[in-house]
Amino acid sequence: MEEIVNRVTKSPLISIDLEAFLHTGENVIFDLKDILFQGMILKEKDFRDFIKTNDWSQYRDKNVGLTCSADAIVPTWAYMLLVTKIKEHANIVTFGNEGEIEKALINQAIEKCLNSQDFLNKKVVIKGCGDIQNIEYAYTLITEKLFSKVSSLMYGEPCSTVPIFKRKK
C-alpha cells in the first residue's frame, strides 16, 4: 500500500492567518461630550483638571476610539492630550468609532505580521474565512503590503487557493 503524503505540509507555501495577529482586547469609545461644559463647550482649565485627575488605568489593554458626539468645536490639542494619557494603558488609541478602531487594529496586526523579510520572494497564502471586521479593508491592505515582496500571492487555504498574483520570472 502506498503511503499518503500530505503535500500541503511539504509545500513551500507560507500561510498567513491575519486573525491570529489581531489584538483581542475590548473596544471602547471615549466620547468627549461627557466632559464638555453644558455638553457644548470645552473649557481648557476644566479639561486639564480632568486630564490630571481621571483614572486612566480603566483603559488597560483596551482599544480606544476618541470621538465627540455633541455638536461642539473641539480643538485638536484636546484629542492629543487624551491620547497621551490613554495610550499609557491602552493597546491602541485612534480617532473615530468602532469601525475606525477595527481598522487601526488591522493596521497593527499587519505591521506585526509583516515585520520581517520572511516573505521576500516566497509563495504566500492569505487565509480566508475569518471573523475579521472590515474584511475588505484588511485583505486590500495586506495585499498592498505583500504585493512587492512575494513571488506569488494566493487567497484561501493551502489545500484550496485562489491565485491573486504571480511575479513574472
C-alpha positions in Angstrom: 0.0 0.0 0.0 1.3 3.4 -1.0 1.9 6.0 1.8 -0.4 9.0 1.8 1.7 12.2 1.5 0.5 15.5 2.8 1.6 17.8 0.1 0.3 20.9 1.9 2.7 20.5 4.8 5.6 19.7 2.5 4.9 22.7 0.2 7.0 25.9 0.3 3.8 27.9 0.9 3.7 30.4 3.8 0.3 30.7 5.2 -0.8 33.9 7.0 -3.8 33.9 9.3 -4.3 37.6 9.9 -6.8 37.0 12.6 -4.1 35.4 14.7 -2.3 38.8 14.9 -5.4 40.9 15.9 -5.5 42.2 19.4 -8.4 40.8 21.3 -8.9 43.4 23.9 -12.2 45.2 24.4 -13.1 48.1 22.1 -14.4 51.2 23.9 -15.4 54.7 22.7 -14.3 57.7 24.7 -16.9 60.4 24.0 -15.8 64.0 24.8 -19.4 65.2 25.1 -19.5 63.7 28.6 -16.8 66.2 29.8 -17.9 69.3 27.9 -19.3 72.2 29.9 -23.1 72.1 29.3 -22.4 69.4 26.8 -21.2 72.0 24.3 -18.0 73.8 25.3 -14.6 72.6 26.1 -13.2 74.8 28.9 -9.4 74.3 28.9 -8.9 74.7 32.7 -11.6 72.1 33.5 -10.4 69.8 30.7 -6.8 69.9 32.0 -8.0 69.2 35.6 -10.0 66.2 34.2 -6.8 65.0 32.4 -4.8 65.2 35.7 -7.4 63.5 37.9 -9.1 60.9 35.8 -8.3 57.2 36.4 -6.8 56.3 33.0 -6.0 52.7 34.1 -9.5 51.8 33.2 -8.3 51.6 29.6 -5.6 49.0 30.3 -5.3 46.7 27.3 -8.3 48.2 25.6 -8.7 49.5 22.1 -10.0 53.1 22.4 -11.8 55.3 19.8 -11.9 59.0 20.6 -15.0 60.9 19.4 -17.3 63.8 20.2 -21.0 63.1 19.5 -22.0 66.6 20.5 -22.2 69.4 18.0 -19.3 71.1 19.5 -16.0 72.5 18.3 -13.2 70.5 20.0 -9.7 71.8 19.5 -7.3 69.2 18.0 -5.0 69.5 21.0 -7.7 68.1 23.3 -7.6 64.8 21.4 -3.8 64.9 21.5 -3.8 65.3 25.3 -6.3 62.4 25.7 -4.0 60.2 23.6 -1.0 60.9 25.9 -3.0 59.7 28.9 -4.9 56.8 27.5 -2.0 55.3 25.5 -0.1 54.8 28.7 -2.5 52.0 29.4 -4.4 51.1 26.2 -3.3 48.8 23.3 -4.4 51.3 20.7 -5.9 54.8 20.6 -7.5 56.2 17.4 -9.9 58.9 16.4 -13.3 57.5 15.5 -16.0 54.9 16.0 -15.9 51.1 16.3 -15.1 50.8 12.6 -12.1 53.1 12.9 -10.9 51.1 15.9 -11.2 47.9 13.8 -9.2 49.5 11.0 -6.5 50.6 13.5 -6.3 47.0 14.8 -6.0 45.7 11.3 -3.1 48.1 10.6 -1.4 47.0 13.8 -1.9 43.3 13.0 -0.5 43.7 9.5 2.5 45.6 10.9 3.2 42.7 13.4 2.6 40.1 10.8 4.8 41.6 8.1 7.6 42.9 10.4 10.3 40.8 8.7 11.8 39.8 5.4 10.3 36.3 5.7 8.0 36.9 2.8 10.6 38.1 0.3 10.2 36.1 -3.0 8.1 33.5 -1.2 4.8 31.9 -2.1 2.2 33.2 0.3 -1.4 32.2 1.1 -3.6 34.7 3.0 -6.0 32.6 5.0 -9.6 33.4 4.2 -12.9 32.9 6.0 -12.3 34.6 9.4 -14.2 36.8 11.7 -12.4 40.0 10.9 -14.5 43.1 10.8 -13.8 45.3 7.8 -12.5 42.3 6.0 -12.3 44.0 2.6 -10.1 46.7 4.2 -7.9 44.1 5.8 -7.3 42.0 2.7 -6.8 45.0 0.5 -4.2 46.4 2.8 -2.3 43.1 3.3 -2.3 42.6 -0.4 -0.9 46.1 -1.0 1.9 45.4 1.6 2.8 42.0 0.3 2.5 42.6 -3.5 6.0 44.0 -3.9 7.7 41.3 -1.7 6.3 37.9 -2.7 6.8 35.8 -5.7 3.1 34.7 -5.6 0.1 35.5 -3.6 -3.0 33.4 -3.0 -6.2 33.6 -1.0 -7.9 30.8 0.9 -6.4 27.6 2.5 -3.2 25.9 1.4 -5.2 23.0 0.1 -7.6 25.2 -2.0 -6.3 28.6 -3.1 -7.4 31.3 -5.4 -4.4 32.8 -7.2 -4.2 36.5 -6.8 -0.7 37.4 -8.1 2.3 35.7 -9.6 5.6 37.6 -10.4 6.9 37.0 -13.8 10.3 35.4 -13.9 
